[in-house]
Amino acid sequence: MNEGHQAVTVLGLGSMGSALAGALLDRGRPTTVWNRSADKARPLVERGARPAATPREAVASAPLVIACVLDHEALHTVLDPVADALAGRTLVNLTSGTPEQAHEALAWARGHGAGYLDGAIMTTPPGVGSPEKMFLYSGSSTVFEAHRPTLAALGDPLYLGADAGLASLYDAALLGLMWSTMTGWLHGAALVGAEKTPATDFTPVAIRWLTTVTEFLTTYAPQVDAGRYPGDDATVDVQIAAIGHLVHAAALRGVDTALPELLRSAMESARDAGHGSDSFASVIEVLRGRAGRG
């Protein structure tokens, strides 16, 4: 069997696990599936998956085992009793967790003679299988390269580095970015909605604005790395004045002001630490918990 048609086992058939197995099947990978509730395997079996009666049978069925269960406690509940069966195989763990749990899982897998990659799925189940969607991986580069063709069946495989905790760390950081962005959009929709503007009218303008915001990120990233924040575009002082308009407009329209007040507080902390004439990127010094120059 060539690498392009490598056999794979998927442990866990919730919405995401089922989507993973389905994407593998769609791309011709011989796929064994297991779930604690066996009935969840039925739709996949009808599409060509091989059902395993036990975790041991599932692990023994393929050199590559992909786990996507509720949490790391569930992962160990499933795999601890059959850990010996993992020897010589690779475990790709797509179970959500923390960087610390990823390091623990790596040590556990190595202790049982298995290769290990930690991963993070940066999409919802309907996006699995799309080459546009990112799957983040960290751990052994050798293991990653060996299984890259199979992992590419799930989405675009992005390798972050040898530190097994990086995928989980990026996952947390990117989800924070998502929640912050979506909450900002919802706040904006509430604000213009107070004047009877539909969210569907506001959103195309918001999306166009986000393309400019990405330019700010590209400009500020080197400043963040260097710890120097030239205020040659818009200073923190200017931003504080501007966000005051947002707080005022929201309050007059009965829209909650907690979010812009939080943002203003961070800007004011940066100003008070001496960054008033610096770029907005200097707010990172407050977020890092070491406000001030130097």
C-alpha positions as CSV (number, residue, x, y, z in Angstrom):
1,M,0.0,0.0,0.0
2,N,1.5,3.3,-1.0
3,E,1.6,6.4,1.2
4,G,-1.1,8.0,-0.9
5,H,-3.5,5.3,0.3
6,Q,-2.3,4.8,3.8
7,A,-4.7,3.1,6.2
8,V,-6.0,5.3,9.0
9,T,-7.9,4.8,12.2
10,V,-10.2,7.5,13.6
11,L,-11.1,7.3,17.3
12,G,-14.1,9.3,18.3
13,L,-17.1,9.9,16.0
14,G,-18.7,13.1,17.3
15,S,-19.5,15.7,14.8
16,M,-15.8,16.5,14.2
17,G,-14.5,13.0,14.3
18,S,-17.2,11.9,11.8
19,A,-16.2,14.7,9.5
20,L,-12.5,13.7,9.7
21,A,-13.4,10.1,8.9
22,G,-15.7,11.2,6.1
23,A,-12.9,13.4,4.5
24,L,-10.5,10.5,4.6
25,L,-13.0,8.2,2.9
26,D,-13.8,10.8,0.3
27,R,-10.1,10.8,-0.6
28,G,-9.7,7.1,-0.9
29,R,-8.0,6.4,2.4
30,P,-8.9,2.9,3.9
31,T,-10.4,4.1,7.2
32,T,-11.2,2.2,10.4
33,V,-13.5,3.9,12.8
34,W,-14.4,3.4,16.5
35,N,-16.7,5.2,18.9
36,R,-17.9,4.3,22.3
37,S,-21.5,4.5,20.9
38,A,-21.2,2.1,18.0
39,D,-24.3,3.4,16.2
40,K,-22.4,6.6,15.3
41,A,-20.2,4.6,13.0
42,R,-23.1,3.3,10.9
43,P,-23.3,6.2,8.4
44,L,-19.5,6.0,7.9
45,V,-19.6,2.2,7.5
46,E,-22.3,2.7,4.8
47,R,-19.7,4.9,3.0
48,G,-17.0,2.3,3.2
49,A,-15.4,2.6,6.6
50,R,-14.4,-0.5,8.5
51,P,-15.9,-0.6,12.0
52,A,-13.8,-1.7,15.0
53,A,-15.4,-3.3,17.9
54,T,-12.8,-2.2,20.4
55,P,-10.1,0.5,20.8
56,R,-7.5,-2.2,20.6
57,E,-8.9,-3.5,17.3
58,A,-9.1,0.0,16.0
59,V,-5.5,0.9,16.9
60,A,-4.2,-2.4,15.4
61,S,-5.9,-1.7,12.1
62,A,-3.7,1.1,10.9
63,P,-0.2,2.6,11.3
64,L,-1.8,6.1,11.7
65,V,-4.3,6.7,14.5
66,I,-6.2,10.0,14.6
67,A,-7.9,10.7,17.9
68,C,-10.6,13.3,18.3
69,V,-12.5,12.9,21.5
70,L,-14.0,15.2,24.1
71,D,-10.9,16.0,26.1
72,H,-7.6,14.5,27.3
73,E,-9.3,12.6,30.1
74,A,-11.4,10.8,27.6
75,L,-8.3,10.3,25.4
76,H,-6.6,8.4,28.2
77,T,-9.7,6.5,29.1
78,V,-9.8,5.1,25.6
79,L,-6.0,4.6,25.0
80,D,-4.5,3.8,28.4
81,P,-5.8,0.2,28.4
82,V,-4.5,-0.5,24.9
83,A,-1.3,1.6,25.0
84,D,0.9,-1.3,24.2
85,A,-0.9,-1.6,20.8
86,L,0.4,1.8,19.8
87,A,4.1,0.7,19.7
88,G,5.5,1.4,16.2
89,R,2.4,3.5,15.2
90,T,1.8,7.2,15.1
91,L,-0.9,9.0,17.2
92,V,-2.1,12.3,15.8
93,N,-4.1,13.9,18.6
94,L,-6.7,16.3,17.4
95,T,-8.4,16.5,20.8
96,S,-8.6,20.0,22.1
97,G,-6.4,20.7,25.0
98,T,-3.7,22.9,26.5
99,P,0.0,23.1,25.6
100,E,0.8,21.4,28.9
101,Q,-1.5,18.5,28.1
102,A,0.2,18.2,24.7
103,H,3.6,17.8,26.3
104,E,2.2,15.2,28.7
105,A,0.6,13.3,25.8
106,L,3.9,13.4,23.8
107,A,5.8,11.9,26.8
108,W,3.1,9.3,27.2
109,A,3.2,8.3,23.6
110,R,6.9,8.1,23.5
111,G,6.9,6.0,26.6
112,H,4.8,3.5,24.7
113,G,6.9,3.5,21.6
114,A,4.6,5.6,19.4
115,G,5.2,8.6,17.3
116,Y,3.1,11.7,18.2
117,L,1.8,14.8,16.7
118,D,-0.4,17.3,18.4
119,G,-3.0,19.1,16.3
120,A,-5.6,21.8,16.2
121,I,-8.6,21.9,13.8
122,M,-9.2,25.5,12.7
123,T,-12.6,25.0,11.2
124,T,-16.0,23.6,12.0
125,P,-17.1,20.1,10.8
126,P,-18.5,21.3,7.5
127,G,-15.1,22.8,6.6
128,V,-13.2,19.5,7.1
129,G,-11.7,18.3,3.8
130,S,-11.4,21.8,2.3
131,P,-7.9,22.7,1.2
132,E,-8.7,26.3,2.3
133,K,-9.0,25.3,6.0
134,M,-6.0,25.1,8.3
135,F,-5.0,22.2,10.5
136,L,-2.2,23.1,12.8
137,Y,0.4,20.5,13.8
138,S,3.4,20.4,16.2
139,G,5.8,17.8,17.3
140,S,8.3,15.7,15.3
141,S,9.0,17.0,11.8
142,T,9.9,13.5,10.7
143,V,6.5,12.2,11.8
144,F,4.7,15.1,10.2
145,E,6.4,14.7,6.8
146,A,5.8,11.0,6.9
147,H,2.1,11.5,7.2
148,R,1.6,14.9,5.4
149,P,-0.2,13.4,2.3
150,T,-2.8,11.7,4.5
151,L,-3.2,14.7,6.8
152,A,-3.7,16.9,3.7
153,A,-6.9,15.0,3.1
154,L,-8.4,16.8,6.1
155,G,-7.3,20.3,5.2
156,D,-4.2,22.4,4.7
157,P,-1.6,20.9,7.1
158,L,0.5,23.7,8.7
159,Y,3.5,22.5,10.7
160,L,4.4,24.9,13.5
161,G,7.5,23.4,15.0
162,A,9.0,20.6,17.1
163,D,7.5,21.9,20.4
164,A,4.4,19.7,20.8
165,G,2.6,22.4,22.6
166,L,2.6,24.9,19.8
167,A,-0.5,23.7,18.0
168,S,-2.6,24.1,21.2
169,L,-1.0,27.5,22.0
170,Y,-1.8,28.8,18.5
171,D,-5.3,27.3,18.8
172,A,-6.0,29.3,22.0
173,A,-4.4,32.5,20.5
174,L,-6.4,32.2,17.3
175,L,-9.7,31.5,19.0
176,G,-9.1,34.6,21.1
177,L,-8.6,36.6,17.9
178,M,-11.8,35.1,16.5
179,W,-13.9,35.8,19.6
180,S,-12.5,39.4,19.9
181,T,-13.2,40.0,16.2
182,M,-16.7,38.6,16.2
183,T,-17.6,40.4,19.4
184,G,-16.3,43.7,17.9
185,W,-18.4,43.0,14.8
186,L,-21.5,42.2,16.9
187,H,-21.0,45.4,18.9
188,G,-20.7,47.4,15.6
189,A,-23.9,45.7,14.3
190,A,-25.7,46.6,17.5
191,L,-24.5,50.2,17.2
192,V,-25.6,50.7,13.6
193,G,-28.7,48.5,14.2
194,A,-29.8,51.1,16.7
195,E,-30.3,53.4,13.7
196,K,-32.2,50.6,11.8
197,T,-29.3,49.6,9.7
198,P,-29.5,45.8,9.0
199,A,-26.4,43.7,9.9
200,T,-26.5,42.4,6.3
201,D,-25.9,46.0,5.1
202,F,-23.2,46.7,7.7
203,T,-21.3,43.4,7.2
204,P,-19.9,43.9,3.7
205,V,-18.4,47.3,4.8
206,A,-17.0,45.6,8.0
207,I,-15.4,42.9,5.9
208,R,-13.8,45.5,3.6
209,W,-12.5,47.3,6.7
210,L,-10.9,44.1,8.0
211,T,-8.7,44.0,4.9
212,T,-7.2,47.3,6.0
213,V,-6.9,46.0,9.6
214,T,-4.8,43.1,8.3
215,E,-2.4,45.7,6.9
216,F,-2.1,47.2,10.4
217,L,-1.2,43.7,11.8
218,T,1.5,43.3,9.2
219,T,2.9,46.7,10.0
220,Y,2.8,46.2,13.8
221,A,4.2,42.7,13.9
222,P,7.9,43.8,13.5
223,Q,7.3,46.5,16.1
224,V,6.0,43.9,18.6
225,D,9.1,41.7,18.0
226,A,11.5,44.6,18.3
227,G,9.8,46.2,21.3
228,R,9.8,49.6,19.5
229,Y,6.6,51.3,18.5
230,P,7.1,54.4,16.3
231,G,3.9,56.4,16.3
232,D,4.1,57.4,12.7
233,D,0.6,56.3,11.7
234,A,-1.8,56.8,14.7
235,T,-0.7,57.1,18.3
236,V,-2.2,55.7,21.4
237,D,-3.3,59.2,22.4
238,V,-5.2,59.6,19.1
239,Q,-6.8,56.1,19.5
240,I,-8.0,57.1,23.0
241,A,-9.7,60.2,21.7
242,A,-11.3,58.1,18.9
243,I,-12.6,55.4,21.1
244,G,-14.3,58.0,23.2
245,H,-16.6,58.7,20.3
246,L,-17.5,55.0,20.2
247,V,-18.3,54.9,23.9
248,H,-20.4,58.1,23.5
249,A,-22.3,56.9,20.5
250,A,-23.0,53.5,22.1
251,A,-24.2,54.9,25.4
252,L,-26.6,57.3,23.7
253,R,-28.2,54.5,21.7
254,G,-28.5,52.1,24.7
255,V,-25.8,49.8,23.4
256,D,-23.6,48.2,26.1
257,T,-20.3,50.0,26.5
258,A,-18.4,47.3,28.4
259,L,-16.3,46.3,25.4
260,P,-15.1,49.7,24.3
261,E,-14.5,50.7,27.9
262,L,-12.3,47.6,28.3
263,L,-10.3,48.6,25.2
264,R,-10.0,52.2,26.3
265,S,-8.8,51.1,29.7
266,A,-5.9,49.1,28.0
267,M,-5.0,52.1,25.9
268,E,-5.0,54.4,28.9
269,S,-2.8,52.0,30.8
270,A,-0.4,52.1,27.8
271,R,-0.5,55.9,27.8
272,D,0.1,56.0,31.5
273,A,3.2,53.8,31.1
274,G,4.6,56.3,28.6
275,H,3.4,55.0,25.3
276,G,0.9,57.8,24.5
277,S,3.0,58.9,21.5
278,D,3.7,55.4,20.3
279,S,1.7,53.2,17.9
280,F,-1.2,51.1,19.0
281,A,1.1,48.1,19.0
282,S,2.6,49.4,22.2
283,V,-0.6,48.2,24.0
284,I,1.0,44.7,24.0
285,E,3.2,45.9,26.8
286,V,0.1,46.2,29.0
287,L,-1.1,42.8,27.8
288,R,2.2,41.2,28.6
289,G,2.0,42.6,32.1
290,R,5.1,44.7,32.0
291,A,3.9,48.1,30.9
292,G,6.6,50.7,30.4
293,R,9.6,51.3,28.2
294,G,12.7,49.3,28.1
